[in-house]
Amino acid sequence: MKFLMRTAKKYIKKMDIWDFSLLKICLSAMGILIGIGISDEKKKSVGIVAMFVFIATYIPLIAKYIGVVFEEKQHKDSNMDDDCFELLD
């Protein structure tokens, strides 16, 4: 859980205004998908549009977050390597 929180904070620090916009659109689309309360005739078309909006915004957000996770893992692994060499000095 600590790793998740640390990488999420690091990701938030890297976000720009466009990332926050995508996040808001993504969450709005998810809210529409969860809380569709319209007539049966329109429910399917609204749901399809919301699904595409959600997918179009979710993919770039998660791709950037995964990049942060890999950066963090590489940084952690490189620190471990440095520590090992320090023991030899």
Summary of the structure (lengths in Angstrom):
residues: 89
radius of gyration: 19.6
end to end distance: 34.5
largest distance: 73.5
contacts: 204
relative contact order: 0.13
helix: 90%
strand: 0%
